[in-house]
Amino acid sequence: MLEAEVEDAENLAMAHWPIPVDLFVSEKHPSLPRGLLAFADSSGNILFRLNSLSHHPKKTLRILDSAGNPLISIYRHHDGSWQGFKGDDGQKDLIFQVQRVSNKFARTELEVFLVAENHRGELTCDFKVKGCHFQRSCTIYNGDSIVAQTSLMHKLRQIYVSRRKIQLTMFPSFVGPALIVAVVVIFLVNGPKKSKILDKLPVSI
């Protein structure tokens, strides 16, 4: 793909949507190897996917667009914090930082700091993420406004709900969808050890 085409693909994936948009997050998308996380629309078209570089010493995660172009690279540090960089150019163009506030079985809280909004003086939290990792449910706040929410996929007359497929609703905001996807990925992989042990068990409703 030519450089101009790659840039167009990145701009499309990073664009702001004027209406609420639902994406469906699954580890079992038919067009991807089992276990890879896909973010698809209601028609099953993949808009974003997660590529994990497990061999990297800092456990790098990459958010890719539908064509496989890297949009955001995410690095995890030993203190539980995360950093997100543009594209796949290493640790050069920092976009955001995430700090863990609480990481308990029933409650996980993260604070997100946008570098562009914090280039002067002391860092100020731009978003807060609050939710329950075990339930795969979280809400991303910008002040009192809700930027996005995740929830498990419930069906009528269903006794047990799988945690391997969730719904992500993104509301109109100034935040690009790729950034929201990156924050949701961090929430999903940032659960406490006890919750991770139970991840393979369904939720009873």
Contacts in CASP RR format, 6 or more apart in sequence:
PFRMAT RR
TARGET T0000
AUTHOR 0000-0000-0000
METHOD contacts of the structure
MODEL  1
MLEAEVEDAENLAMAHWPIPVDLFVSEKHPSLPRGLLAFADSSGNILFRL
NSLSHHPKKTLRILDSAGNPLISIYRHHDGSWQGFKGDDGQKDLIFQVQR
VSNKFARTELEVFLVAENHRGELTCDFKVKGCHFQRSCTIYNGDSIVAQT
SLMHKLRQIYVSRRKIQLTMFPSFVGPALIVAVVVIFLVNGPKKSKILDK
LPVSI
1 9 0 8 1.000
1 67 0 8 1.000
1 69 0 8 1.000
6 69 0 8 1.000
9 65 0 8 1.000
9 66 0 8 1.000
9 67 0 8 1.000
9 69 0 8 1.000
10 65 0 8 1.000
10 69 0 8 1.000
10 71 0 8 1.000
10 87 0 8 1.000
12 65 0 8 1.000
13 47 0 8 1.000
13 48 0 8 1.000
13 65 0 8 1.000
13 66 0 8 1.000
13 69 0 8 1.000
13 71 0 8 1.000
13 177 0 8 1.000
13 178 0 8 1.000
14 71 0 8 1.000
14 176 0 8 1.000
14 177 0 8 1.000
14 178 0 8 1.000
14 179 0 8 1.000
15 176 0 8 1.000
15 177 0 8 1.000
16 172 0 8 1.000
16 173 0 8 1.000
16 174 0 8 1.000
16 175 0 8 1.000
16 176 0 8 1.000
16 177 0 8 1.000
17 170 0 8 1.000
17 172 0 8 1.000
17 177 0 8 1.000
18 172 0 8 1.000
19 172 0 8 1.000
20 169 0 8 1.000
20 170 0 8 1.000
20 171 0 8 1.000
20 172 0 8 1.000
21 41 0 8 1.000
21 169 0 8 1.000
21 170 0 8 1.000
21 177 0 8 1.000
22 41 0 8 1.000
22 42 0 8 1.000
22 167 0 8 1.000
22 168 0 8 1.000
22 169 0 8 1.000
22 170 0 8 1.000
23 39 0 8 1.000
23 40 0 8 1.000
23 41 0 8 1.000
23 47 0 8 1.000
23 48 0 8 1.000
23 167 0 8 1.000
23 168 0 8 1.000
23 170 0 8 1.000
23 181 0 8 1.000
24 39 0 8 1.000
24 40 0 8 1.000
24 41 0 8 1.000
24 42 0 8 1.000
24 44 0 8 1.000
24 153 0 8 1.000
24 165 0 8 1.000
24 166 0 8 1.000
24 167 0 8 1.000
24 168 0 8 1.000
25 37 0 8 1.000
25 38 0 8 1.000
25 39 0 8 1.000
25 40 0 8 1.000
25 150 0 8 1.000
25 165 0 8 1.000
25 166 0 8 1.000
25 167 0 8 1.000
25 168 0 8 1.000
25 184 0 8 1.000
26 37 0 8 1.000
26 38 0 8 1.000
26 40 0 8 1.000
26 164 0 8 1.000
26 165 0 8 1.000
26 166 0 8 1.000
27 34 0 8 1.000
27 35 0 8 1.000
27 36 0 8 1.000
27 37 0 8 1.000
27 38 0 8 1.000
27 164 0 8 1.000
27 165 0 8 1.000
28 34 0 8 1.000
28 35 0 8 1.000
28 164 0 8 1.000
28 165 0 8 1.000
29 36 0 8 1.000
29 38 0 8 1.000
29 40 0 8 1.000
29 44 0 8 1.000
29 46 0 8 1.000
29 49 0 8 1.000
31 38 0 8 1.000
31 46 0 8 1.000
32 38 0 8 1.000
32 46 0 8 1.000
32 49 0 8 1.000
36 49 0 8 1.000
36 50 0 8 1.000
36 51 0 8 1.000
37 49 0 8 1.000
37 50 0 8 1.000
37 185 0 8 1.000
37 188 0 8 1.000
38 46 0 8 1.000
38 48 0 8 1.000
38 49 0 8 1.000
38 50 0 8 1.000
39 46 0 8 1.000
39 47 0 8 1.000
39 48 0 8 1.000
39 49 0 8 1.000
39 168 0 8 1.000
39 181 0 8 1.000
40 46 0 8 1.000
40 47 0 8 1.000
41 47 0 8 1.000
45 66 0 8 1.000
46 66 0 8 1.000
47 65 0 8 1.000
47 66 0 8 1.000
47 177 0 8 1.000
48 63 0 8 1.000
48 64 0 8 1.000
48 65 0 8 1.000
48 66 0 8 1.000
48 71 0 8 1.000
48 177 0 8 1.000
48 178 0 8 1.000
48 181 0 8 1.000
49 63 0 8 1.000
49 64 0 8 1.000
49 66 0 8 1.000
49 68 0 8 1.000
50 61 0 8 1.000
50 62 0 8 1.000
50 63 0 8 1.000
50 64 0 8 1.000
50 185 0 8 1.000
51 61 0 8 1.000
51 62 0 8 1.000
51 64 0 8 1.000
51 70 0 8 1.000
52 59 0 8 1.000
52 60 0 8 1.000
52 61 0 8 1.000
52 62 0 8 1.000
53 59 0 8 1.000
53 60 0 8 1.000
53 61 0 8 1.000
53 62 0 8 1.000
58 75 0 8 1.000
58 76 0 8 1.000
58 77 0 8 1.000
59 75 0 8 1.000
59 76 0 8 1.000
60 73 0 8 1.000
60 74 0 8 1.000
60 75 0 8 1.000
61 73 0 8 1.000
61 74 0 8 1.000
61 76 0 8 1.000
61 185 0 8 1.000
61 189 0 8 1.000
62 70 0 8 1.000
62 71 0 8 1.000
62 72 0 8 1.000
62 73 0 8 1.000
62 74 0 8 1.000
62 87 0 8 1.000
62 88 0 8 1.000
63 70 0 8 1.000
63 71 0 8 1.000
63 72 0 8 1.000
63 73 0 8 1.000
63 74 0 8 1.000
63 178 0 8 1.000
63 181 0 8 1.000
63 182 0 8 1.000
63 185 0 8 1.000
64 70 0 8 1.000
64 71 0 8 1.000
65 71 0 8 1.000
65 178 0 8 1.000
70 87 0 8 1.000
70 88 0 8 1.000
71 86 0 8 1.000
71 87 0 8 1.000
71 178 0 8 1.000
72 84 0 8 1.000
72 85 0 8 1.000
72 86 0 8 1.000
72 87 0 8 1.000
72 95 0 8 1.000
72 178 0 8 1.000
72 179 0 8 1.000
72 182 0 8 1.000
73 84 0 8 1.000
73 85 0 8 1.000
73 86 0 8 1.000
73 87 0 8 1.000
73 88 0 8 1.000
73 89 0 8 1.000
73 90 0 8 1.000
74 82 0 8 1.000
74 83 0 8 1.000
74 84 0 8 1.000
74 85 0 8 1.000
74 182 0 8 1.000
74 185 0 8 1.000
74 186 0 8 1.000
75 82 0 8 1.000
75 83 0 8 1.000
75 84 0 8 1.000
75 85 0 8 1.000
75 91 0 8 1.000
76 82 0 8 1.000
77 83 0 8 1.000
80 99 0 8 1.000
80 100 0 8 1.000
80 190 0 8 1.000
81 97 0 8 1.000
81 98 0 8 1.000
81 99 0 8 1.000
81 100 0 8 1.000
82 97 0 8 1.000
82 98 0 8 1.000
82 186 0 8 1.000
82 190 0 8 1.000
83 91 0 8 1.000
83 94 0 8 1.000
83 96 0 8 1.000
83 97 0 8 1.000
83 98 0 8 1.000
84 94 0 8 1.000
84 95 0 8 1.000
84 96 0 8 1.000
84 97 0 8 1.000
84 98 0 8 1.000
84 182 0 8 1.000
85 91 0 8 1.000
85 92 0 8 1.000
85 93 0 8 1.000
85 94 0 8 1.000
85 95 0 8 1.000
86 92 0 8 1.000
86 93 0 8 1.000
86 95 0 8 1.000
87 93 0 8 1.000
94 115 0 8 1.000
95 114 0 8 1.000
95 115 0 8 1.000
95 116 0 8 1.000
95 179 0 8 1.000
96 112 0 8 1.000
96 113 0 8 1.000
96 114 0 8 1.000
96 115 0 8 1.000
96 126 0 8 1.000
96 179 0 8 1.000
96 182 0 8 1.000
96 183 0 8 1.000
97 112 0 8 1.000
97 113 0 8 1.000
97 115 0 8 1.000
97 123 0 8 1.000
98 110 0 8 1.000
98 111 0 8 1.000
98 112 0 8 1.000
98 113 0 8 1.000
98 183 0 8 1.000
98 186 0 8 1.000
99 110 0 8 1.000
99 111 0 8 1.000
99 113 0 8 1.000
100 108 0 8 1.000
100 109 0 8 1.000
100 110 0 8 1.000
100 190 0 8 1.000
101 109 0 8 1.000
101 110 0 8 1.000
101 111 0 8 1.000
102 108 0 8 1.000
102 109 0 8 1.000
103 109 0 8 1.000
103 190 0 8 1.000
103 191 0 8 1.000
103 192 0 8 1.000
104 192 0 8 1.000
105 133 0 8 1.000
105 134 0 8 1.000
105 192 0 8 1.000
105 194 0 8 1.000
105 195 0 8 1.000
106 132 0 8 1.000
106 134 0 8 1.000
107 130 0 8 1.000
107 131 0 8 1.000
107 132 0 8 1.000
108 129 0 8 1.000
108 130 0 8 1.000
108 131 0 8 1.000
108 132 0 8 1.000
108 133 0 8 1.000
108 138 0 8 1.000
108 187 0 8 1.000
108 190 0 8 1.000
108 191 0 8 1.000
108 192 0 8 1.000
109 128 0 8 1.000
109 129 0 8 1.000
109 130 0 8 1.000
109 131 0 8 1.000
110 128 0 8 1.000
110 129 0 8 1.000
110 183 0 8 1.000
110 186 0 8 1.000
110 187 0 8 1.000
110 190 0 8 1.000
111 125 0 8 1.000
111 127 0 8 1.000
111 128 0 8 1.000
111 129 0 8 1.000
112 125 0 8 1.000
112 126 0 8 1.000
112 127 0 8 1.000
112 128 0 8 1.000
112 129 0 8 1.000
112 140 0 8 1.000
112 183 0 8 1.000
113 123 0 8 1.000
113 124 0 8 1.000
113 125 0 8 1.000
113 126 0 8 1.000
114 126 0 8 1.000
114 127 0 8 1.000
117 124 0 8 1.000
117 126 0 8 1.000
118 124 0 8 1.000
118 126 0 8 1.000
126 142 0 8 1.000
127 140 0 8 1.000
127 141 0 8 1.000
127 142 0 8 1.000
127 147 0 8 1.000
127 175 0 8 1.000
127 183 0 8 1.000
128 140 0 8 1.000
128 141 0 8 1.000
128 143 0 8 1.000
129 138 0 8 1.000
129 139 0 8 1.000
129 140 0 8 1.000
129 141 0 8 1.000
129 183 0 8 1.000
129 187 0 8 1.000
130 138 0 8 1.000
130 139 0 8 1.000
130 141 0 8 1.000
131 137 0 8 1.000
131 138 0 8 1.000
131 139 0 8 1.000
131 187 0 8 1.000
132 138 0 8 1.000
133 187 0 8 1.000
133 188 0 8 1.000
133 190 0 8 1.000
133 191 0 8 1.000
133 192 0 8 1.000
133 195 0 8 1.000
134 163 0 8 1.000
134 195 0 8 1.000
134 198 0 8 1.000
134 199 0 8 1.000
134 203 0 8 1.000
135 152 0 8 1.000
135 163 0 8 1.000
135 203 0 8 1.000
136 150 0 8 1.000
136 151 0 8 1.000
136 152 0 8 1.000
136 163 0 8 1.000
136 166 0 8 1.000
136 188 0 8 1.000
137 149 0 8 1.000
137 150 0 8 1.000
137 151 0 8 1.000
137 152 0 8 1.000
137 166 0 8 1.000
138 149 0 8 1.000
138 150 0 8 1.000
138 184 0 8 1.000
138 187 0 8 1.000
139 146 0 8 1.000
139 148 0 8 1.000
139 149 0 8 1.000
140 146 0 8 1.000
140 147 0 8 1.000
140 148 0 8 1.000
140 149 0 8 1.000
140 180 0 8 1.000
140 183 0 8 1.000
140 184 0 8 1.000
141 147 0 8 1.000
142 173 0 8 1.000
142 175 0 8 1.000
145 171 0 8 1.000
145 173 0 8 1.000
146 171 0 8 1.000
147 170 0 8 1.000
147 171 0 8 1.000
147 173 0 8 1.000
147 175 0 8 1.000
147 180 0 8 1.000
148 168 0 8 1.000
148 169 0 8 1.000
148 170 0 8 1.000
148 171 0 8 1.000
148 180 0 8 1.000
148 183 0 8 1.000
148 184 0 8 1.000
149 168 0 8 1.000
149 169 0 8 1.000
150 166 0 8 1.000
150 167 0 8 1.000
150 168 0 8 1.000
150 169 0 8 1.000
150 184 0 8 1.000
150 187 0 8 1.000
151 166 0 8 1.000
151 167 0 8 1.000
151 169 0 8 1.000
152 161 0 8 1.000
152 162 0 8 1.000
152 163 0 8 1.000
152 165 0 8 1.000
152 166 0 8 1.000
152 167 0 8 1.000
152 203 0 8 1.000
153 161 0 8 1.000
153 162 0 8 1.000
153 165 0 8 1.000
153 166 0 8 1.000
153 167 0 8 1.000
154 161 0 8 1.000
154 205 0 8 1.000
155 161 0 8 1.000
158 205 0 8 1.000
159 204 0 8 1.000
159 205 0 8 1.000
160 202 0 8 1.000
160 203 0 8 1.000
160 204 0 8 1.000
160 205 0 8 1.000
161 202 0 8 1.000
161 203 0 8 1.000
161 205 0 8 1.000
162 202 0 8 1.000
163 199 0 8 1.000
163 202 0 8 1.000
163 203 0 8 1.000
168 180 0 8 1.000
168 181 0 8 1.000
168 184 0 8 1.000
170 177 0 8 1.000
170 180 0 8 1.000
END
